[in-house]
Amino acid sequence: MQCREGFIIQAIADGGWVGYGETAPIDGFGMESLARAAIVLQHLQEILIDIEINSFRDIPASLNHFLDHVFSQYGHCPAVRHGLELALLDLWSKYEQRSLPHLLIHYLGGEIREPKVNAVIGAIAPDLAAIRAEHFVKQGFDCLKIKVGSADFADDWQRVRAVRSRVGAEIQIRIDANQAWSVPEAIAHLKQLASLDIEYVEQPVAAVDLAGMAEVRRSQPILVAADESVNSLEQLHNAIALQAADIIIIKPMVIGGILTAHEAATIAHAANLDVVITTTLDGQIACQAAIDLASTLPIYRACGLSTHHLAINYSKDIF
């Protein structure tokens, strides 16, 4: 049984409003461990009592003021920041009687649109992948993300080809290699996969190898998306400078919150890069916030926001 563990955060105002946030880190995915998140949240619970928020702009300013000191002691904790920020944003949206999307566009601009979503097919046998793809298409999905990066590339090839054969040419297929390939392997594999009309490949090589990502991008026809390579604004700027990607994958929990994710999307768009918002198999609160964020951004590619079928159980504590 798959299980996601995390913390539900409540921000309670004097007027009786309650805002909810979520901290659900996955250690090793650019985030703190769950144990460290618990320690930091316990510490912050004691020092954030009676924090004064007088405006929307006070939310990031106040968090930065308190978190800079705490994170200097415990290390950077993006999932903790995400949860606290989301709780305060939810609280402020209730105070202003606006939904979170309307709150974001009121202060940050933009317009609301319904984001498209993709379905995910794991690194499974080709015949099972084809059956699952057909099931998703019947559910209404027109974009499928297929996991690749198997020990034997022949398995990847057969899986993707089986799905393409089953769903036809009208369904978008994107692939996620999860850093599995070397630069020469990525170039060779992607040249072969290009005949299957692939929308883009996500993180084909090691996240730290931005120069290698750039080489892959230049050397074969499939668009390249950066995921683990852009876990912070600094990393995003580096990826842009090296022209390492065509598309930026932004995960709010990983990058440190909805507002930081919005800033990252704005930076990427200014560099003429496409953006995809996705989650880290988060719980309902964080997933809804990611959907709300995506709905306020000029994103036209399908986002990774339909992942609840991948997690069977979600356990939580409340701070």
N, C-alpha and C positions, 0 to 999 in steps of 0.2 A: 504494500500500500504506500502510495506517495503521500507525503505530509509536508506542509509548509508551516513553519513556526514563525511567529512574530508578535508584535505588540500593538494593541489599539491604544491610541493616545486621546485623552479628553482635555480640551481647553474650556474651562468654565468661567463665564463672565459674571460680574455682579448682577446684571440684569436678568440672569437665569438662562441665557443662551448657552448652548453646549456645542462646541465644534469637535469633529472627529478626524484623527489622522492615523496613519499606519506606518510602522517601522518593521520591515521584514527583510533583513539582510541575508545574503547568501555568501558565506565566507569564501574568498578566492575568486569572486566575480567583481572585483573592484570595490567591494564593500567591507565593512567591519564584520566581525563575527557576531553571532547572536548573543554570546556571553558578554562581549564588550559593550554591545548596544544596551543590554540590561543594566550594566554598571553605570554607563553614561546617563541613561534615562533616569535612574535612581538619583544620581547626583543632580541632574537638572531639575528634577521634581522639587527638590529642596530650595533651589536658588531662583526658580522662575515664579514662585508664589508672589502675587501682587504686581507682576509685570504690567506696565501701563502701555496700552496700544490705543492711540488716538486717531490713526488714519491707516489706510491701506499701505502707504509707504513705510509706516512704522514697523510693519511685520518683518521685512528682510533686514532693516536697520537694527531692530532690537535683537533679532536672532544672531546677527553677526557680532553684536556687542557681547552677548553672553557666550556664544559658541566658540569664538576665537580663543578665549581663555580656557574653556573646558577641553577643546580639541588639542590645544597645545600640551595638555597633560595626558590625554588618553589617545591622541592620534585622530586623524580625520575620520568622521563617521557620517558618510552621506545619507545612509538610511535613517539615522536618527534625525538629521536635519530635515529630511523629507517628511518624516512623521510629524515633527513639531510645526513645521511651516504649514503643512496641509491642515492640521487641527486649527491653526490660527486663521488660515484662509477660509475654512469652513465656518468658523465662528464669525468672521467679519462679513461673509456673504449673508449669513442669517441676520446679522445686525442691520445690513443695508437692504435686506429683503430682495436679494438677487441670487440667482443660481451662480455656481462657480464659473461657468462659461461667460455669463453676462458680466460678472465681476471682472474677469480678466479682460474682456474687450472694452469695458468701460474705462479701465485704467491703462491698458496696454495697447488698445486699438485692435482692429481686425473685424471680422464678421464671423458669424456662426454658420457652420455647414456640418452635415452629417459625415463623419469619416468612414471610409471603406475599411474593411478588415480582411486579413488573410487567415486561412486555416493552416495548421502545421501537421506535417507528416514526418514521422521519425525515421531513423535509419533501420527500416524493417525490410522484410523480403519483398521483392518486386511485385509478386502477385497480390500480397496483402496491401502494399502501398497503392496499387491500382484500385483495389476494392474500396479502400478508405478514401481515396481521391474522388471516386464516383459518388460515394456517400456525401462528402462535403459539397460537391457540386449540386446534388439534389437538394441540399439544405439551403442553397442560394449563394454559396461562396463562388467568386469568379477569380480568386487568386489563391494559390497554394504555395506554401514554403516547404521545401523538402530538405531534410538533413542529409548531407553528404560528408565525405571525409572518412569513409570506411578504410580498414587496413588494406583492402584490395579495391582499387578504383573500378574494377569490373562490376563490383556490386553496386557502386554509385551509379554507374552508367546504366545498368539494367533497371535500377529503381526509377530513375528519372525518365528513361525511355518508356517504361511500362506505364507510368502515370500519363505522360504526354499521349501515348497511344490510346489510353482509355478516355481521357477528357477532351481530346481534340485540340484544334488550334486556337479556339476562342478564349480559353482559360489561361490566365497568366501563371507562369511557374517561375519561382525564385528559389535559389538554393543557399544553404548555410553550411559552410565548411568548418566553422568553429575552430579556426586556426590550424587545421589539420595538415596542410600541405607546405612543402618548401616552395620557394619562388619558382624554380624550374617545373616542379610538379603542377603547381597551380596553372601556369601558362599552358602546359601541355594538356592538362585535363579540361581546362575551360575552352580551349580551341576545339576539342572533340565535342564537348557539350553544347557548343554554340549552335550546332545544327538542330537542336531541340527547342530553339527559340526561348532562351532563358532571359527573364526580365533583368535580374542582377544576381551576383554572388556576394554573399555576406561573409566578411572576415576570412578570406581564403588563406592567409598566412598569419604568422605570429603577430599579436597586437603591437608589440614593441617595434616591429620591423616596418616602419612607415616607408622607408626607401624601397623595401621589397614590395610593399603594397603598390607604390607608385609604378614600379617596374611591371608588375602584373597588369595594372590598369593600362599601361601604354602598349603592352605586347600581345593582347588578345582582344576580341570584340565585345565581350560581355561586360556590362557596367559593374563597378566594384563599390560595395557598401562597407563602410567602417562601423564596427560595433564596439568590441572591446578596446579598440584603438582610441576611442573618444569618451573615456569615462570622466573627463573633466573639461572645463573650458580651456585650460592650458593645452591639453592634448588635442582638443578640437582645432585650436589655432595652429598647432604643429602640423596636423593632418592637412589643413588648408594650405599652409606654406609649402609643403612638399608635394601638393597635388596628388595625394594618396588615395582619394576616393571621389566618386561621382555622387554618392548618396551617404547621408549621415543617419545612423540609427541612434535615437535618443531614448534612454530609459530613465524616467524621473527618479526612481528609487536609487539608481546608481550614481546619477550626476548630482544629486543633492537637493531635489525638490522641484516642484512645479514651476516656480519662478525662474530657477536656474535653467531648467529644461526649455522654457520659453525663450530665455536669452540665448541659449545654444542654437535653437532653431532660427532665431533672428540672425545670428552670426552666419550660420550655414547658408541661409537664403541670400544674405548680402554677398556671399562668395559664389553665388549661382549654383549652389548644390541643393539637391533634393533632400527632403527630410522624411523619415519614417519614425513614428512614435510607437514604442512597444513597452512591455512590462517584463518583470522577472518572475513570472508566475505568482503575482501578488494576490492578496486577498481582495475582497469586494471593494473596500474603501479606496485603496490605491488604484485598483483597476478602473474604477469609475472616474477617479481624478485624472488618470491618463487619457481616458476617452474625452473627458471635458476639455483637457488641454488640446488634444488633437482637433477637436471641433472648432477651436478658435484660430487655428493656424492655416495658412494657405498650402495644405498638403493634399496632393491628388493621387498619390500612390496608396495602396492598401497598407494599413498599420497592423502591428501585432498585438491586437487588443481583444482577441477571442481565444483565451488560453485556459478557461476554467475546466475544460474537459481534460486537461493535462494534470490537474491536481485533484486528488480524491478527497483529501481531508485537510483542514487548515486549523491549527490550534493557535490560541492567542491568550495573552494576558493584557490587563488594562492598567495604564499609568494615568 
